[in-house]
């Protein structure tokens, strides 16, 4: 059973699914038929309705997210019918959360959301503009993210109110976790990188590779003479962050292929690498800034650990 439904089962006096069969049946019909029933009600949750158009919009977003994840992991997508059921359950849970939060007076302020976004930027080591561009590549806006954060905070506060008194994390548990996982509190050095990537054509010949290398050497020469790395990246790069001047934000050695990390690690802030050959093409790197690594003390880590152990216990009991 879904966790939030479990926590709120005393609230859900009547969740009436009245049109799920219609959804499954019309999936194979044409667009004209679908348009005719676009505003049908698919569920009633304690008097609040969920429409077919809401379900379809959420399903498309959910499908695109899962499709992108499947491309990275190689895992197959679930059948559309199962996907629609998952999304409908999600929308029902969302309605329940909103209703119970309103009943209990649980609110999320703009400042709460701003703080969450600032923490996200800090954790990821990226700028607000980089965040916006990343969202854009996923078909989302900053407002979409703010809505998601608001829903997550609201849900978290609701669950905490329901279960907090039942879960106690002792100081001994926190200290034991820190001693057993000290490596997790060691932050590695991070580099703020710009990248120019010049890909080889499909099935490249030696001549093809040499032509790409010649271009890379030409760009390196221009950079050594004072040319703007960002301007050349926008013009020539076909890699990540090209439109942003090759800016890919802060990366740690673990984020890069070891072959590439070796070249980057030799650079100081402001330094530009020699052309780096790979199977797919040639890279040029520029290090804008370096964040030094270090270890968190127990005093600095204990609140994080306590929250982590608490969330794990919540997941174990209710998810």
BELJODA-V841648 format. One record per run of one state. SS is the DSSP state (helix for helix, strand for strand, loop for the rest). FROM is the first residue (numbers start at 1). TO is the last residue. If there is no record, write none. Layout:
SS/FROM/TO  SS/FROM/TO
This chain:
loop/1/2  helix/3/7  loop/8/14  strand/15/17  loop/18/19  helix/20/26  loop/27/30  helix/31/36  loop/37/40  strand/41/45  loop/46/47  strand/48/51  helix/52/73  loop/74/79  helix/80/104  loop/105/109  helix/110/124  loop/125/127  helix/128/137  loop/138/141  helix/142/166  loop/167/170  helix/171/180  loop/181/181  helix/182/185  strand/186/187  loop/188/189  strand/190/199  loop/200/205  helix/206/224  loop/225/228  helix/229/236  loop/237/241  helix/242/244  loop/245/246  strand/247/252  helix/253/255  loop/256/257  helix/258/265  loop/266/271  strand/272/272  loop/273/275  strand/276/277  loop/278/280  strand/281/291  loop/292/293  strand/294/295  loop/296/297  helix/298/318  loop/319/319
